[in-house]
Amino acid sequence: MKASKIAVIVVGVILALLGTVFALQGDGVIGGSPLMDNNSSFIYIGLVVAIVGLVVIAFGLRISSAKPAAKTPQPEQSQKS
């Protein structure tokens, strides 16, 4: 697996986790910042960030790790003498 593919997937996982934490704090399930607790704005922000993270993960999984295709050989042209 290419390093760039792994990096994209890791960034996506981090975004998805952060978005989930934001949404859960906004809903009051996870305690933490008094600013974020029971604040519906952070529920929506967290959901959007989590969805973006999932999209980034999907993009990272779709990045091709295959080598570029070799050129197809051209048919040889006959030379007339």
C-alpha positions in Angstrom: 0.0 0.0 0.0 1.3 3.4 -0.9 2.2 5.9 1.9 -0.1 8.5 0.4 -3.0 6.1 0.4 -2.4 5.3 4.1 -2.1 9.0 5.0 -5.4 9.8 3.3 -7.2 6.9 5.2 -5.6 8.0 8.5 -6.8 11.6 8.0 -10.3 10.3 7.2 -10.4 8.2 10.4 -9.2 11.2 12.5 -11.9 13.4 10.9 -14.6 10.7 11.5 -13.6 10.3 15.1 -13.4 14.0 15.8 -16.8 14.5 14.2 -18.3 11.8 16.3 -16.9 13.3 19.5 -18.2 16.7 18.6 -21.7 15.3 17.9 -21.8 13.3 21.1 -20.6 16.3 23.1 -23.2 18.5 21.5 -25.9 16.0 22.4 -24.6 15.9 26.0 -23.6 12.2 25.9 -19.9 12.9 26.5 -19.0 15.6 29.0 -16.3 18.0 28.3 -16.4 21.7 27.4 -19.2 23.7 28.9 -19.5 25.5 25.6 -20.1 22.3 23.6 -22.3 20.3 26.1 -26.0 20.2 25.0 -25.4 22.6 22.1 -27.2 21.5 19.0 -24.9 23.5 16.8 -22.1 21.1 17.6 -24.3 18.1 16.8 -24.6 19.3 13.2 -21.0 20.4 13.0 -19.9 17.0 14.3 -22.1 15.1 11.8 -20.8 17.1 8.9 -17.2 16.5 10.0 -17.8 12.8 10.5 -19.4 12.5 7.0 -16.5 14.3 5.5 -14.2 11.9 7.3 -16.1 8.9 5.8 -15.9 10.4 2.3 -12.1 10.9 2.8 -11.8 7.2 3.9 -13.7 6.0 0.9 -11.6 8.2 -1.4 -8.4 6.8 0.2 -9.6 3.2 -0.3 -10.3 3.9 -4.0 -6.8 5.4 -4.7 -5.2 2.9 -7.0 -2.1 1.3 -5.8 -1.5 -0.5 -9.1 1.4 0.4 -11.3 0.7 2.3 -14.5 -0.2 0.0 -17.4 2.7 -0.7 -19.8 2.4 0.6 -23.3 0.9 -1.9 -25.6 3.3 -3.1 -28.3 2.5 -1.7 -31.7 2.2 -4.2 -34.6 5.4 -4.4 -36.6 5.2 -2.9 -40.1 6.6 -5.1 -42.8 9.3 -3.4 -44.8 9.4 -4.0 -48.5 12.8 -4.1 -50.2 
